[in-house]
Amino acid sequence: PYYRFNDVMYRWISLDNWTYSRTFKTPFDVRKWQRVNLVFEGVDTVAQILINNITLGRTDNMFSRYSFDITSVIKEVNFVEVRFLSAISYAAEQSRCHKAYSIPPACPPPVQKGECHANFIRKEQCSFSWDWGPSFPTQGIWKDVRIEAFNHYHLLYFSLTSFFVKSARQWSLEIESIFDVVSSKPIAGLVTVNIPKLQTQQTFSVKLQPGEGSIVLLVNINKSSTVEAWWPNGHGKQTGYNMTTTFIMEAGYQIEKFSKAYFRTVELVQEPIPGSLGLSFYFRINGRPIFIKGSNWIPADSFQDRVTYDTLWLLLKSAADANMNALRVWGGGVYEQDEFYNICDELGIMIWQDFMFACALYPTDQNYLESVKAEVSHQVRRLKSHPSIILWSGNNENEAAIASNWFSIPYADREVYIKDYVMLYVKTIREIVVTEDKSRPFIASSPTNGLESVKEGWVSQNPYDTHYGDTHFYDYSNDCWNWTMYPKTRFASEYGFQSWPSFSTIKKVSSTEDWSYTSNFSLHRQHHENGNNQMLQQIGRHFKLPQSTDPIKKFKDTIYLTQVMQAQCIKMETEFYRFSQSEIIKGEGHTMGALYWQLNDIWQAPSWASLEYGGKWKLLHYFAQNFFAPLLPVAYEDKGVLHIYGVSDLHVDHKLTLRVVVHAWSSLEPVCTLAKDSVTFKAQSAVPIYKESINDFLERCRNCTRKSCVITFCLVGEGGLQSPTNHHFLSSLKDAVGLEKPQLSASVSKGDDVYIFVLQTTAIAPFVSLDVGSIKGRFSDNGFLMTEKKKVVLFYPWEPTSVEELEKSLTLSSLVDVF
């Protein structure tokens, strides 16, 4: 389906109605059971469910679990049918029926080649198209289907959340179990909770009422045990404790539930800041403020059944390997599968979890709200045990959509939409979240002004206000190297620039005539208005555009430059957010989060992602590994003065040496070096460590001009403590004087479970890129500025390969190869 233009060629599939059916034998004696249910974990989306030609019910929400009582209709041999209705025609019909007033947007922009009225169906919103993805409005059974037979009672949901009781200085666990009770009278029994490693065991007497019965137990953890908390990646261990919960009820049979108990607290701190208007917006985990570093997650495929455990592991491990500690699960996709959150628990990746509403207004008629209620309570119950989830957020950009009037709503009609907004996100979703989960914060939207938005009736005048909450920021027309264009915000939850995926990724879904930046294919794949031109404009500010007369080389060179540009732009912006964490300037600052848009790709196309479809790292992802490093020196210029800041996420203060090396573009020998010893780096802060006017700096380094030299710098400390080497360009690289075309070479050998690439260069090489085509794996470093004759880079394979294969597939290039 991803090949060339097939997203449009195959559209007929989603316009048709499809029926799934099968015959099955019942594998047990029906008469022995009080209740038999047919359970669908996920139906996508609008369907009528029948067994033996009897209608059991209908589904209209992709995100809900459906259970049908089939006790009286099941036989020895059964015929089950799921009759689907086209999601596109259903959404159109729902929109037609909503006669009172329109609910915009009606359709996506034409460049997306999408379908209309996604906001009228509770389905993955981006499956109708998005600015980075195709329109594949799927229909089918996207999660497990099973038959459950039971007597007396059956466990539906089991969850645990941890609390730290300050007065008692003790951890406690709240365990909630929700049952389907089919007996006609109450059932009494005993529940035993056992956490061996924490010497904690408690038994409770409980009683279940007929119907949907729930039991809430509070377990106090033995005070003499040392509880290890769950910490985000880079801040400590992700300890979890094995726990067994045993239900022994009078009705005879027992249920044993094995789970993992994690202990962590989360607070979203919004309080006044000295010297500034507004409020802070940051997360405290286990009492410690944490700078949030990461990205935004979108669905990993248009076809969810192709998303395996391995797919998720690869993408999430790549996030952790790039020093990320958080991801935002964006509100236009899906609530991810259990495995996703299990892996995040294991890797220490905090999750900002949106509810699935994005970039649109939504109806609030009774049926719609009932469907949303079922969806939200199911998802919160399913997910709230995960320590990785630190926040529930009502929607993506819908407060901003009303505040900035994206849909040109006449002022007189505004109140209707604000009322709907409050009805949906506050009175419906927030009510359920607050009732079901007291262990983590809720915000109504992103971006939002947080408590200030609440004060203004949940829709603030300007949700992008840098003095409150979080912001989303995109600007493709200004120079991304100019840090003054970025908002000095409290929390940057979305920002980004596009690039193209590598040629090996594009090649799989295209043919020879597509391999040019201006081909029909390249235009078709770009779903963001004027996106391909915006990339060239941004490249043109600082780099020379490819001039090759060989069309395929020109295409490959352009792809490479889009990746260099994207990496350098997001580096500049992220470093700005990181060095703004400890200062307030003109009332702005104390930035405590940087989540760039976006981590992963849904198909092979130009997008904002740092990981290509299939998991290959773009240059941006290698840059992220450095700009999110726990220890980092950051340079910027202000009015002719060079400032270097030291950023530390470490928990203790360190004395470090700042090493600055200046190179002329024309020589591998440094022009001058500078060391500043025993600079104190405060734990978890950003401090100015060096400042000098560029003119004085260049004078000291004789023979240097802005155009002929480049600055590199790093931090070194005791016991091998070291930051990545960072760089600061004194001019655009298209104006650089003295750059020569380097002879780059690499020799490859095999280590234990890695391959070793020894690179050599004859001249300084900016943005050296190693590409091994479609061999799966990643390098230890890539896209770097090579200022020494020799550099060792490791390759971590994700599947078996060999020295021969790697040598054969390797392309080595640097910026000068493109001129």
N, C-alpha and C positions, 0 to 999 in steps of 0.2 A: 503493500500500500504506500510505502514511502518513495517508491521509484518515480522519478521525474514528475509528471503531472497527475499522478494517480489519485491524489487527494480530491481532485475535481472529477476525474474520469469515473471514480467509484462512488460518486455521490448518490447514485440511484439506490444503492444498498440501504442508505439511511432514510430514504423516502418511502421504501416499501415497509410492509408489516411482516413480521417473521414469527413463526411458531416453533417452539422447541418441544419435542415430546419423546416419551419413551415408555416402554412397558417394563414393569419390574415385579419380581416375586417378593412377597413379604417374608423376611427371614426369621420370623418368630410367630408364636401363637397369639393372635390378636386378643383372644378372649381372656388372656391372663393379665391384661393391663387396663388400668382405669382410664388412662389417657394416652392417646397416640397423636403426636404433632408432626406436621410437615414444616420444617424450618428452612427459610432462605436467609442466609447471612447478608446477601446483597443481590438485588435485582436492578438491572439497568435498562429501563426505568419504569415505563408505563406498561402494565401487563394485567391480564386476567389469568388467574390460576385455577385449573380444573383437575379433579381426579375422578376417574370413571364417569366422565361427562357431567359431573356436578361442580358448579362454580363454588370455590372456597372463598374467593375474595379477589381484591384488586390491589395492585401496587402502583405508587406514583412518586416514590422517593428513593433515589439510588443509595442514599446514605442511611437508610433505616434497616432494621432487621424485621423480617415478617415471619410470624408463626401462625399456622392454621391448624385448628382442631380437626383431625380426620378419623377420630375414634369410631364414629358411626358409619363411615363410608369406605374404610379400608377393607380389602378382601385379600384372598391368597395371591391372586394375580391382579395387578393394577395398571391402569393407563393414566399417566400424568402428563398434563399439557401446560405450557406457559405461552399464552398468546400475546405477543408484543404488538404495540402500536408504535408507529414511527414517532420518535421523540420530536422531530421537526414539525410534523403536522399537529401533534398534541400541543406543543408550545404555541403554535399559531392560533389554534382553536381557543386555548386558555386566554390568550391576549384579546381575541375577538370578543370573548364573553365578558371581559372586564370593561363594561360600557361607560361606567361613571366618569372616568378620566383616564388619560393614557399613563402608562408606566414606562418611562424611557430608560435606556435607549431602545428603539425598535430593532435596529440591526447594527452589526459591526461595520466599521469603515470598509469600503469596497476592496481596498488593498489586502484585506485579510481573507477574501474569498470564503466568507463564513455564512452561517445561517442565523436567522432572526429569532428574537424573543427568548433567548437563553434564560432570562430572569423569570420566566413563567413556568419553569420546570425545575424541580429539585434534582438536578443532575450536575455532574462536573461541568462548570460553566465554560471552561476553555475547550471543551469538546465541540463547541459550536464555532471555534476559531479563537485565536488571540494574536497579539502582535509578534509572538515568537513561535506560534504553533498552527498546525493545520486544523481543518474542520473535519473531524471524524465522529459524527454523532452516533456512537455505537448503541446497539441494543442487544441484551443478552444476560446470561447469568454470570455475574462477575465475581461472586464469592461462593463459598461452600453451600451445598444443599444437603439436608439430612433428615432422617426420620428419627424421632425420639419417642420412646415408649417408657412410661413410668407409672408407679403407684404412689399414692399419698402426696409426695412432694418432689420438687426438682429444682436444682440450683440454676438460676438464670444469670445472675451477675455476682461477681465476687471482687471486692476492691479493698485496698488498704492505703491509708494516707498517714504520714507521720507528723507529730507535733512535738515541739519542745516546750515543756511547761517551766517557765522561768522561775516561778516562786518555789517550785519543788526541785528545780535543777535536774529535771528528769525527762527522758524521752517517753512518749506514749504513741501507741498506734491505734487508729480508728479503723476497725474492720467492718465493712458493710456487706451483708449477703442478702440478695433478693431472690425469693423463691416463688415458684408457681405451686400453690397448694391446692390439690384437687380433692382432698378429703373434706367431708362436710362439717367436721368439727375441728376445733383447735388441736394442734399437735405439740406435745411438750417433749423436751429432750435436753441433752447436754452438748455443749460445744467446748472442745479443748484446743487451745492454741499453744503451740510449742516452738520455741526458737532456741535450739540447743546451745548454739554458740554464745548466746547472751544469757544463759542460765535462766530463761524465762519460760514459765509454763503456767497457764491459767485455765480454769474450767468455769464455765458459766451455765446457769440453768436458763433455758429459753422457751418461749412459746410462739408457735406460728399460727396466725389466723388464716382461715380459708380465703382463697383468692390470691392476690399478690401480697405475700407476706415479706416483711423485711426485718432483719436483725442487725442492730448496730452494737458492736462490742468495743469497749475501751481497754486496751491492754497496756499496763504500765511496765516499762522495761526495768528489770532488776538493776537497782542503783549501783550494786558492786561490780557490775559488768562495764567494761569500757566500750562505748558505742563508737564505731568509726562512721563518720558521716559520709554521704555521697557528695563528691566534689566535681565541678565542671573540669573538662580537659585542661591540663596545665596548672590546676590549682590543688591537686591532691588525687586521692584514689577514688574509684567508683565502687566502694564496698557495698555488697548486698548480703543479706543473711537468709539462709534457707529456713523456711517456716512451714510447719504443717498445721492445718486446721482440720479437726475431725468433728463431724456432726453425727451424733448418735441420737436418733429420734425414736420415740416409742413405736412408731409405725414399723420399726424393724430393721430397715437397712441403713447402713452408714455411708456417708460421703467423706472422702478424704481429699483435701485440696492442698496441693503443693504450690508454694509461691515464694517469691523473693521479697524480703522486706528491706526497704531503703530508708535511710534517715537523712532528711535535709529540710531546711526551712527556706522559704523564699519570701522576700518583701519587695514591693515596688515602692521606692521612696520618692514621694513628691512633697518637698517641703521648701520653705524660703531659703534663699542663698544670700549670704552677706554680699553687699555691693551689686546686687542685681534685682531687677524686676522678676516677677514670675516665680516658678518652682523648679526644683530639680526633677530629674526623671532617670532613675537608675535602679538596678537590681542589687539587693543584698542577699547573698546565698550563705546560709549558716552564719549570719551576722556579719559577713564580710562583703564590702562593696566589690563588685566584679565588673571590669570593663568587658562589654559583650563584643566578641569578634567573630564575624562569620558572614553568612550570606542568606539568600532566600531560596527555598525549595519549591520546585514545580513538579507536576507528575512526571515520572521517569519515562513514560511511554504513552502514546494515544490509546494503546490497547493494554489495559491494566493486567490482563492475565499473562502478559509477557514479562511483567516485573517480578523477577524471582528474588529469593533471598540473596543470591550472589550479586544480582544487579544492585540491590540496596546496599549490601556490605561494601562493594567496590566504591560506590559514590560517597557513602558516609565515612568510610575509612579515609578516602581522599580528602574529605573536609577536615577530619581530625589531623591528618598528616600535614595539612597546610596551617596548623596551629589555630584552627577555628575552635571555638567553644560553644557556638550557638548557630541555629538555623531557624528561619521563620517559615513555617508551613503555610504557604500563601493561600488566601481565601478563594481562589478561582479554580482550584484543583479538586483533590479528594482528601478526606481524612485518611491518613495513611494506614497501611496494614499493620497488624500487631508487631510483626518482625521489625518494621522500621523503628518503632519506639523502643523495642528490646535492644536493638543495636545502639541506639542513642544512649540508653541507660548504661550500656556496657562501655561505650567510648567517651562518655562524659560530655555529650553534645546537648546543650540546653535547647528546648523547643519553645518558640513563640508560636502558639497554635491559633490560627485564625479559624473562625467558622466560615462555611463555604458560601460567602456572598462577596461579590467583587465588582467594582466599577459599574454599578447599576443601581436603579431604584427597584424595589420589589413590592409585589401586592401584599395586602394584609387582610384578605377576606378570611372568613372562618376556616374554610377547608385548608387553605394554605397554611394558616397559623397552626392548625392541629397537626399537619404534616411536619412542620418545623419543630414543634414541641417534641414529637416522637423521635425525630432525628437527633435533636440536641440532647435529650436525656439519655438516649442510647449511646451516643458518642462520649458523653462525659462519664457515664458509668463504665464504659469500655476502657477509657483511657486514663482515668484519674489516678491510677496506681503508679503511673510512670514518673519517677523523680525527674526525668529529663524535661517534662513539660513544666514550664515556669510561669506561663501566662495564657489566659484565654482572651482572644480578641474577637469582637463581634463581626467585623467585616474588613474588607480592603477598600479604602479610599471613598467610602460612601458618604461619610461626613463631609469630606472635601468636595465631593460631587455636588452636594446641596449648597454648601457654603460658597463655592466658587461658581455655582450655576453652570455646570458643564452642559446641561441639557436645555439651556435657554428657557427655563420655566418662567412665565410671567410672574412678577412680584406678588400680584394679588393671589396667585394659586399656591404660593410657597408653603403656607401653613398646612395645607393638606398633606404635603410630602413630608414635612417635619413631623407631623402627627403619626404618619405611617412609620417613619424612621424610629421614633421613640417606641411605638407599639411593638415593632419587630425586635429591635436590638436590646431595648431596655425592659419593657414590660413582659416580653416573651423569653428571649434568650437569657438575658441577665438574671431574671427571676429564677430560672431553672438552674443556672450555673451556681448562683449563690446558695440555693437550697441543697444542691447535690454535692458541691465541692467547696468546703470552707478553707481549703489548704493553699489556694493560690489566687493571685489577683485576676481581675477582669477589667478590660477596657473595651469601650464600645466600638472603636474603629482604629484604623491606622492609615494615615497619620491622624493624630488627635492632640488636643491640648490637655488631655488627662482631666484632672480635677477642675481645671478652668472650663473645659468643655461641659462638664457636668453642671457647673455653676451657670453656664449660659444656656441651659436647657438641652444639653447633649449635642447641639450643633453650634459650634463656636463661630465667631465672625471670620476668623482666619486660622484654620487648623494647621497651617504651616508656620505659625509663630515660633521663632527660635527660642523664646523664653519659657516654653512649656512643652511637655510631651515629646513626641517623636516627629520627624519630618521625612518626607520623600522628596528627592531633588534630582531633576534631570535638566541638562542644558547642553544641547549639541552645537549651538552656534558660536559660543564663546570659546576662548582658548583654555583647554583643560589644564595647561601647565600653570595657569595663573590661580594660585590658591585663594586669592581674595574673592573669587566668584562663588566660593562654596559657603553655605550657611554655617555659622558657628553655632550649631544646634545643640540641644541637650542630648539628643539621641538620633542618629541617622539610620533609619530602618530600611531605606531603599535609595539607591543611587547607582548609576551605571552608564556604560558605553557599550556599543555593539562591536562585534568582530565576526569574521567568517571562521567556520571550523576548518581544520586542515584539509589539504587536497585529498589525502587518503580516505577521509570520512565522506567527503562530497562524491568522490569517485564511485563509491558503492551504489549511489542512487541516481547516477547521471550517465550521459553518453558523450562522446567526443565533442559533438557540436555545442554542448552546454558549457564547455570549459573556457568561459570568458566572463569577465566581470559585468559585461553588458548584455549577455545572452538572455533569451526569453526565460530560460531556466533560472538564471540569477535574479531576474526581476520577480519571477513567480514565487521564489523561495523567500523573498524579502517581504515580510508582512507589516513592516513599520514604514509609514509614509516617508518617502525620500531617504530612507535609511542608508542605501548604498552610497548616495552622494554625500550624506553627512559624514560618513566614514572617510571618504576621500578628502573632504574639506578639512577635517580634523588632522588627518595625516599630513596634508599639504602645508599646515602651519609650521611644522618642525622637520619634515622629512621630504626628500625628493620623491616624486611619484615615479613608478616604474616606467621605463621607456623602451623595454625590450621589443624587438620586432618579431620575436617568436611568441605567438599568441598564448601558448600554454605556459611558457616561462613568465610571461607578463601576468597571467592569472595567478600563478603560484606566488610570484613576488607581491602581488596586491594582497593576497590572503595573509602572507607573512607580515606585511606592513599593518594590516588591520589589527592583527594580534599584538604587534609591538605597541601600536597606538593605544589600544584598549588597556593593555597592561600598565603602560606608563601613566595614562590618565587616572586609572583607578588607584594606582600607587600614590599619586599626588594627593588625591582626594582623601584616601584612607589615612595617609600620614598626617594630613591636616586635622582629621577628627581625633587621631590618637594624641597629637601634641597639644590639643585643646582641652584635654581632660582635667588639668589642674588649674587652669587660669580663667579669669573673667576679664574680658576686654570690652569696654563700652557696654557692660551688662550682659554680654553673651559669652558662652563657653560652658565649662564643666560637661563637655561631651562625654557620655559614658557608654556609647554603643556605636558600632559600625557594621551594618549588615548590607553588603553590596548586592545589587540585583544583577545576576542571579547565579546560583550554583550550577545547575544542570540543564540539559537540553531534552526536549521531548522528541525531536527529530533532527535530521541533518540540514541545518539552515543557518543563515546569519542570525545571531541573537546576542543577548547580553551575558550569556553563560561563560563560566570559566572552565567547565568540564563539557566536552563534546558528547553528543549522543554516542553511547558505547563506553564512555568514561575516560577517553583520552584527555590528558591535561593540556589546556591551551597555555600560552605563555603567561596569561594573567594568573593562572592557578599557581604556577611556579613563583610568580611575584608575590602572591598572597602568602605563601610559605614564609617569605621574608618580611613583608610589611605587617604581618600578624605575629612576628617572632616575639617571644616573651621579653626580649631585651633588644632595643633598637635605637640607633641614633638617626635623627631626622633633620634634614637641612631645608631651610627656605630663605628666600631673600625678601627683604622689606626695605624699600627706599634706598637701594644701593648697599645695604648691610646684610652680611651673611650671618644667619642665626643657626646654631645647631642645638637641638634639644635631645635629651636622653629620656627615652620612654621605657618604663619597667613595669611588668606585670608580676614581678617576683614578690614574695611575701616578706623579704627582709631587705634592709639597706645594704648596698654594696659600694666598695671603693673600686673604681675602674679607671682605666687609662683610655683616653680618646686618642686614636691615631688618625691623622689626616695625611693623605698622600695626594700630591698633585702631579698629574701626567700631562705632557704635551701629547696631542693626538698623534704626533709623528714619531714617538719613541716609546719603547717598552721600559726605558730607564726613567725613574721618577725625576721630576724637575726639583721638587722640594718636599720635605716631610715635616710633620709637626706632631709632637706628642704632648698631651696635657695629662699629667699624672694625678692619681688619687682624687678623682672627681667623685663626690658622694652622690650616689643614685638612691633617691628615696623609694621605698617599696611602693608599688602600685601608684605611680604618679609619673608626670612628665615635667622635667625641669630643664631650664635653659642652662647649657653647659659651655657654650662658646659663642662669641660674637665679634665680628670684625668687619670693617668696611671692605667691599670687594676691591676697591682701588688699592688700599694698603696691602691687602692680601696678595694681589697680583704684583705689586711692587716688590714685596718680599720674595716672591717666587719669580726671580728675574726671567726675562724672555717669555713671560706668559701674557697672553691677551685673553679676553673673554672667548674669542673664537678659536684660539689655538690650544686651550687647556681644559681639563676636566678634573673635578675633585672627587676623590673617593675617601671613605672614612669608616672606621669600625670601633667597637669597644672591646677591650680585653681586660680580664680580671684574673683573680687567683683560681687555682684548681681547674683550669681549662674553661672557665666561664668566658663566653665570647658571643658577640652579636654577629649577625650577617654583615657583610660589607655593603654599604649603601653608596649611592653616587649622587652628585649634583651637577647638572649641566649648566654651564655659564652662558651658552647660546643655543639656538636651534641647531640640530645636527646637520641640517641642510646648509648651514653657514659655516660649519666647522672647517678649520684650516689645518691641513697637514695629515688628514686621514688618508691612509694608503690601503690598497686592496691587499688584505692579508692572505697568505697561503695557510689555510687551515687544514690540519690533518688529524686523524684519530686512529689509535690502535686499540683493538678490543681484545680483552682476555676474560676468562671465566674465574670468578671467585667461588665462595661456598654456594650461596643462593642468589648471588648478584653477578652482574657483568661489569667489568671495569673498563671505562673508556678513558684513555690518556690522550688529551688534546694538546696539540702544539700550534702555535701561531707565529708568524714572522713580523706581525705588527699589531697594534692595538685594534681589537675587534669589538664594536658595540653590538649588543643584542645577538650574541651567538646562539643559534638555534640548532639543536640536535633533533632530528626527526627520523624515526625508524618505521615510518609508514603505518601499516595496520598491525604490526606486532604489538600485542597488548602488554602494557607495563608503563612505568614512569621513571624519569631520571631523578637524581638527587638535586639537580639544579639545572636551570635552562633559561635562555633569554638573557644571560648575564653579560656584563661588560668585562671583556678579557683583557687584563692589563699586564699579565705575566706570560712568559713564553710557554709555560706548561700548566695544565690544570687537569685534575682527576675528577671525573664525573661517574657516579655509579648508576646502573640501570637495574631497577627492580622489576623482574618479569612477573606478569599476572598469569602466564600460561607458559608451558615449556617452549624454549627456543634454543638457538645455538649461536656460537660466535660467527659461523658462516652466514646464517640468516641475518644476523644483526649487521654484519659488514656489508652484505649485499643491499640491505634496505636503507642504510644510513644516508641521509642528506645532511650536510653541514653547511650552514650559511650564516652570514652576518650582514649587518646593514649595508656594508660597502658592496656586497655582491648584487645589490638591487639597483645601484646607481647606473 
